Amino acid sequence: MTSGALSLSNIIDIKGLGFDAGAHVLIKEALRSLAVGQVLDVMGINTGGEVSLAAWCRAQGHSMQWDTNQQRALITKGGVFVGRWQGAERTGHSDSSTLHAIQDQAQPSWGLAARGATVEAGAPQWSFRLNQKAKVWANNAAQLYAQAVAAQWSPDEVIDWSQPCELPAAVEAAVVQVMTYMVENENAALIVPAKFLGQLHPHFREIQALLAIQVADEARHIEVFTRRIRLKGYEPALSTVGGQASLKTLVDEPDFSLAAFLLSVLGEGTFVNLLNFLQECAPDPITRQIARLAAIDESRHVAFGMAHLTHHLSVEPALRGRLALAVESRFDHLSGTSGLNEEVFDALILLAAGDITPKAIQQGYQRVQGLMQAMAEGRKARLLRLGFTPSEASRLSSLHTRNFM
Amino acid sequence: MTKTLMMGAVAYAPKVVTIWEGFKEWFYQHGLAFDYVLYSNYERQVEAQFAGEIDVAWNSPLAWERARRIAKAKGLTVEAIAMRDTDQDLSSVLVVRNNAGFTDLQQLKGKTIGFGAIDSPQATLIPKDHLRQVGMVAGRDYHARLFDVLAGKHGDHIGGERDAAMALVNGEIDATWMIDGNYQAFANEGTLPSGETTLLARTGLFDHCNFTTSPQADAVLIQQFTELLLSMRWDDPAVRPLLELEGLREWKVGRTSGYELLARAVDDEQFYDQRGAIIEQHYRY
């Protein structure tokens, strides 16, 4: 090819920029628009620059001719770097609202690539077990995540830890026992999404983000419950075999949808009732404030569980039978345990009583009875929304663990 | 029983195992029984070629030159059957600081010039030869400071050239040699500050590594090995990672026309004698 055959777009003047100063970037960009075999005329090469240009071309698979008289290089574009992208895969679309943005099956080779990126063929095979849309997706995941981000709160800013909080010793001890129980339950609620987070294919970015912020929510709850325990210098109180056995069945559940059902729909849903109860009945303003804030977060977790199961059931109606079976088998598994920690149940009564008089205790007991009814009704309502018949919903709600979570 | 082609390679970095394990599997899938032996230095590897231990060696240019000399002295034949596209037409450059004001090689008389490992073709032997051709001899006309990293590896380890480049930037030496591609590589990584250095000289073109056959190698196996190498395609995602690790886009048919500068340097700098014996007294490997 003679220089006369070059079009204007095939000429670049790098104006003396050195190859120790990024000149290769200008040339690479100029070559990008050329076809393999086309020639780029490079002018303005500084003294000695042709040596580095030749080395760069060699490494990139382009050939170069150097015209000493005119101090210009003719680069013929090679094909090797084009070859790199043969067989490359597109990985959906970054915007989840776009048609086919979320693929039904995320491929092992897509790995950590941003959804929508083009992935070179031959990439490592990643073992993300949760790689099917039906089994993890929720249609409102992006909105729920946005809500979660907007609703984050700082324990130091939104809770006035200096408020007066003088309770009878027995009532303070009851609050400490309930908070001890809450920390234990929130540990389970943190570990379950954290465990799935590492198994989830990053293709499902919105779900990944939701699980991550759910973990952060639980860490914050554990912090504020612990601070409430220590407010008057107490250490955490009692932890029972029955309570931990119940929570272990949640942590051990390997199926994402079953875990979402047991933890979020039934467990955290029941927990929202408990937090609402504390918001209303706790004897001190700090505990009431903590409960109000945690309830907002937990409601979001329940909403995600419901949305996911609604999606999964829409593509796999048979899942409903497995959900029922999961509740039954958990009930069977826990039949040998005592269920709710007796100390916790009694502490709830004391806490709602606010004092250690017969009249106060009677009132506290009635409130806890009301809580138990509200929990059962809430579970039943959510089961109905997931398409269970009224009788099934009542039966399954009654089989739910006595440990609440 | 299928005969296995044995290849020698020098373990200059941990990635060598990854590379040849990958090749071994690929050759196996394409019907060639292939295995490799790692040597700690090129001298032992070349000697192994004449002791009948290996059929072919992945040789540095200096190892090729030694094998060629030994073979010639013994009346045997060794051949360079294949090389990387990136092994052909290389050059080395002499880098100076801009603020030193050097514009001509003769201005380096009495100064200190940095080189790589004692056995590095690109950073020591060919550069010394280049200076000798313009009348400058180490010890007589200038002081040579070697940045001797991993002798026996024939300069495969980039460390010596990098150490020399840092010494140049720090003002410990007045000029230093490196292979042409390393000038931009050292700038990219920040070792050479942008715009503060310039190239004062460039050697002639030379070739780098090649697959060197051993005298007793089975010709049929060698032919199969060569054909398979040349059939490797960058477009193939199963092959591309191996080629990238080894630093090439495609294998080329071997040639020996690119070793003349090194052959002259080996004589003039008295590294090997005509029979391939090591005569450089300071060489430890």
Interface residues (C-beta under 8 A of the other chain):
Chain A: G18 F19 D20 A21 G22 H24 T47 G48 V51 S52 A54 A55 W56 R58 A59 G61 G78 V80 G83 R84 Q86 G87 E120 A121 G122
Chain B: D85 T86 Q88 D89 L90 S91 V93 I179 D180 G181 Y183 Q184 F186 A187 L192 S194 G195 T197 T198 L199 R202 R233 W234 D235 P237 A238 R240 P241 R249 E250
